[in-house]
Amino acid sequence: MKNYSLELPSSRNEISKFENLLIEINNEFGMTMEKFINFQIASSEAIVNAIVHGNKQNPDKKVKVDIVTNDHRLELTIKDEGEGFDVNRLPDPTDESNLYKESGRGVYIIRSLVDEFTIQSNSSGTTMKLIMNK
């Protein structure tokens, strides 16, 4: 089992640091290219959500990223320092009234691209866990 941690300032410019780390980790972990691309898209979307929606791009707030790998799975945890939200009130992006909205698909996209996904949110922030099996 291996553990990796990264703390990012709340700026979109920081996402490349995470993406570079993820590439390094997968070079050793060995996920297939298709699964890796799906995981990369999902995890980048989750980090953008944490920076933009969670921390509101506040430079004083951080996004904490923890990655744990073992022989069979890669587990990514992303935590922001935002005010949280009611995860049960996320709009359904497949609902006809939401089809043409410019935002609101992030969690739906993340969930569809990974093997397991959980999200917890409260007044001290939101934590997303993304899991991909080898």
N, C-alpha and C positions, 0 to 999 in steps of 0.2 A: 504494500500500500504506500502511495506517495501523496503528499500534501503540498499544495501551492497556495500562496496568498498574494493578493494585490490590493492596494488601496488607491483609488482613482479620485482626483479632484472632479467636481461636477462640471466637466466641459466635454463636449463632443470630440474635441481634439485628442482626448486621452484614450479613446476606444482602440486606436491602433496598438497601444501598449498591451492591452488585453488580447487582441487578435494575434499579435506576435507570440505571446506566451502560449496561447492555445495551439498554435502551429507547432511550437517546440514540444509541448506535451504530447500531441498526437503523433509526432515523429517516433516517440517511444511507445505510446499506447497502441497505435496501429489500427485505428478505426478505418473502415473502407472509405474511399473518397466520397461516395454519395452520402453516407451517414455523416461524415465529417462536415461536408458543405451544409447539410441540414442543421447540424449542431451549431455551426459557425453563424448561420443566419439567425437561428433562434436565440443564441446567447448574445449576439450583438444587439438584437432587438430588445432583449431584456435589459441590457446595460443602458441603451438609449432611453428606455422607459424610466429606469432608475434616475438617470441624470436629468431628463427633461420633465417628467411628470412627478417623480418622487421628490427630488431635491430642487426642482425648479431652476436648475443651472446655477444655484447659489454657490459661489466659489468657497464659502466657508464650510460647506457640507461635502462629505465624502461618500463614495460607493465602495463597499467592501466586497471583494470577490475571493471566494475560497473554492479550490478545486481539489477533489480527492479522486485518485484512480486506484484501481486494483486490477487483477488479471482480466476481469470481465466487464467492468463498467466505469464510466466517467461521470462524476457527480459535481455539478456546479451550483454554488449558492451565491446569490447576489443580494446584498442588503443595502437599502438606501436609508437616509436620515430624514425622510419626509414626514408629512403629517398623517399618512395612511389614507385609506379609502375603504368603502364597503365593497369587497370583491364580489358579493352576490348581486351587486347592482351594475355590473359591467354590461353594456348593451350587446346584444347579439348582432355581430356584423353581417350575418346572413339574412337578417330580417330585412324585408323590402324597404322599410323606412330608413335603414342605415347603409344601404348599398353604395350610395354616392358620397358619403361623408369621407373627409380626408384623413380622419384619424379614428381610433377605436378598434383596430384590428390586431394590435400587438400581441395581447395575451392569446387570442384565438390562433394566430400564426405560430407563436411559440409552442402552444399545446399540440398543434398538428405536426410539428417537425421533430419532436423528441419522444423517447419511449415513455418517460414519466415526467409529470410536471405538477408542482404544488405552489400555491401562493398564499401567504399569510400577511395580513396588514393590520396595523393598529396605530395609535397616535405616536409611536416612536419609530415608525418606518414600515417599509414593506420588504418582505423576504421572498424571493423566488428560488425554487430549487428545480434544476433541469437535470435529468438523468438520461444517459445514452448507454445502452448495452453494446458490447463489441459485436 
